[in-house]
Amino acid sequence: MKKFLLWAVALIILPTIFVACEEEKDEDEEERKNYWVEYANWRKANLAFFEEKYAETDSTGKLVYERITPSWDASSTILMRWYNDRSLTENAMRPYSTSYIDVIYKGTTYQDTIFDTSFNNTAYGDSIYRSKLSDNIKGWVIALTNMHVGDHCQVIIPHTCGYGDKYTSDILLPYSTLVFDIKLRDIPGLEKPVK
């Protein structure tokens, strides 16, 4: 009898949950459509900035940024510009997506408005942000798996590898291209467990 009662309750509740989920999905889809129109100019400006940076050359005509497309996702791409001599770090450790990372970073919009920074962090050392790499946006995973400890880069991440079409804040609007200044300081736990 108890099993029958449980099944009866489940049959009543499950359709309600399913309908609520479908309604939420429809609302999310409607919101995305509204954002597509509402932020059309912002989206176009952010995409133009990304393409402009990709085409940027130095005084010798060499591209300033390297376009990085990971082998595990051919539809994703970011731009990276190294500030350090990479030959000096090529034998240093490199994180996996499952590694913990210690980085110092500053994140800005394409208009150079700061939206995030590690410079106020003190928990793991002066200005250090520590996390499991895979817990971050896709653009960070792509960038940091291409860096060695000691590398310092500017990384430009399109919205498709960042926060997408989500409204994050008054600074980070939907379809925002993200610009990060990142220094990979360490890969804690690679040789011993992270505390």
C-alpha positions in Angstrom: 0.0 0.0 0.0 2.9 2.4 0.9 4.4 1.8 -2.6 1.2 2.6 -4.3 0.8 5.8 -2.3 4.4 6.8 -3.2 3.8 6.1 -6.9 0.5 8.1 -6.8 2.2 11.1 -5.1 5.1 10.9 -7.6 2.6 10.8 -10.6 1.0 13.9 -9.2 4.2 15.9 -8.4 6.3 15.0 -11.5 4.1 16.5 -14.1 3.9 19.7 -12.0 7.7 19.8 -11.8 8.0 19.1 -15.5 5.6 21.9 -16.4 7.4 24.4 -14.1 10.7 23.5 -15.7 9.3 23.9 -19.2 7.8 27.3 -18.2 11.2 28.4 -16.8 12.9 27.2 -20.0 10.4 29.2 -22.1 11.0 32.3 -19.9 14.8 31.9 -20.3 14.5 31.5 -24.1 12.3 34.6 -24.2 14.8 36.6 -22.1 17.6 35.5 -24.5 15.6 36.7 -27.5 15.0 40.0 -25.8 18.7 40.3 -24.9 19.7 39.6 -28.5 17.7 42.6 -29.6 18.3 44.9 -26.6 22.0 44.4 -26.6 22.5 44.2 -30.4 24.8 47.3 -30.6 26.8 46.1 -27.5 27.2 42.6 -29.0 28.4 44.0 -32.4 30.9 46.3 -30.7 32.3 43.5 -28.6 32.6 41.2 -31.6 34.3 44.0 -33.6 36.8 44.6 -30.8 37.7 40.9 -30.8 38.2 40.8 -34.5 40.2 44.1 -34.4 42.5 42.7 -31.8 43.0 39.5 -33.8 44.0 41.6 -36.8 46.3 43.9 -34.8 50.0 43.8 -35.9 53.2 45.1 -34.5 55.7 47.4 -36.3 57.1 44.4 -38.3 53.7 43.3 -39.5 53.5 40.3 -37.2 50.2 39.5 -35.5 50.2 40.7 -31.8 47.7 38.1 -30.6 47.7 34.4 -31.1 44.4 32.8 -31.8 44.0 29.7 -29.6 41.5 27.0 -30.5 41.6 23.9 -28.2 41.6 20.5 -29.8 38.8 19.4 -27.5 36.4 22.2 -28.8 37.0 23.4 -32.3 34.1 25.9 -32.1 35.8 27.9 -29.3 38.6 30.4 -29.7 40.4 33.0 -27.6 43.2 35.5 -28.3 46.5 35.4 -26.2 49.4 37.9 -26.1 52.4 36.9 -24.0 54.3 39.5 -22.1 57.2 37.3 -21.0 59.9 35.5 -22.9 58.2 32.0 -23.3 61.6 30.3 -23.8 62.3 31.0 -20.1 59.1 29.2 -18.9 58.8 26.4 -21.5 60.1 23.8 -19.1 57.9 24.9 -16.2 54.7 23.0 -15.2 51.5 23.5 -17.1 48.0 23.0 -15.6 45.4 20.5 -16.7 41.8 21.5 -16.6 41.5 19.5 -13.3 44.5 21.2 -11.7 44.3 23.9 -9.0 45.8 27.2 -10.1 47.2 30.2 -8.3 46.9 33.3 -10.5 47.1 37.0 -10.3 44.6 38.6 -12.6 42.6 41.7 -13.6 39.5 41.4 -15.8 38.1 44.3 -17.8 35.5 44.9 -20.5 36.6 45.8 -24.0 36.2 49.5 -22.9 38.8 48.9 -20.1 36.3 49.0 -17.2 37.5 46.7 -14.4 34.9 44.1 -13.4 37.1 41.7 -11.4 40.5 41.5 -9.9 42.6 39.3 -7.6 44.5 42.3 -6.2 42.4 42.4 -3.0 42.9 38.7 -2.2 45.1 37.7 0.7 43.8 34.2 1.5 46.5 32.3 -0.5 49.2 35.0 -0.7 49.3 38.6 -1.9 46.8 39.0 -4.7 46.5 35.2 -5.4 43.3 33.7 -6.6 43.2 29.9 -6.2 40.7 27.6 -7.7 40.2 24.4 -9.6 40.7 25.5 -13.2 37.6 23.7 -14.5 35.5 25.8 -12.1 36.2 28.9 -14.2 34.8 30.1 -17.5 35.8 28.1 -20.6 38.1 30.9 -21.8 40.2 30.6 -18.7 40.5 26.8 -19.2 41.7 27.4 -22.8 44.2 30.1 -21.8 45.7 28.5 -18.7 46.1 25.1 -20.2 48.3 26.9 -22.8 50.4 28.7 -20.1 53.3 27.5 -18.0 54.0 28.7 -14.5 55.7 32.1 -14.8 53.8 33.1 -17.9 52.1 36.5 -18.1 49.5 37.1 -20.7 46.7 39.3 -21.9 43.8 37.1 -22.9 40.8 38.2 -24.9 37.7 36.0 -24.5 34.6 36.3 -26.6 31.2 35.9 -24.9 30.9 32.4 -26.2 33.8 31.4 -24.0 32.9 33.8 -21.2 29.5 34.5 -19.6 27.6 34.2 -22.8 24.2 35.9 -23.1 23.7 36.2 -19.3 23.2 39.5 -17.6 25.9 39.4 -14.9 26.1 43.0 -13.7 25.7 46.6 -14.9 29.3 46.3 -16.1 29.2 42.8 -17.6 26.3 42.9 -19.9 25.2 40.0 -22.1 27.6 39.2 -25.0 30.6 40.9 -23.3 34.1 40.3 -24.6 36.4 39.9 -21.6 40.0 41.1 -21.4 42.1 39.5 -18.7 45.7 40.2 -17.6 46.8 36.9 -16.1 50.0 35.7 -14.4 50.1 32.0 -13.7 52.0 31.8 -10.4 51.7 28.2 -9.3 49.9 24.9 -9.7 49.4 23.9 -6.1 48.7 20.3 -5.4 50.5 19.0 -8.5 53.2 17.6 -6.2 51.2 17.5 -2.9 47.5 17.8 -2.0 45.9 21.3 -1.9 44.8 22.4 1.6 
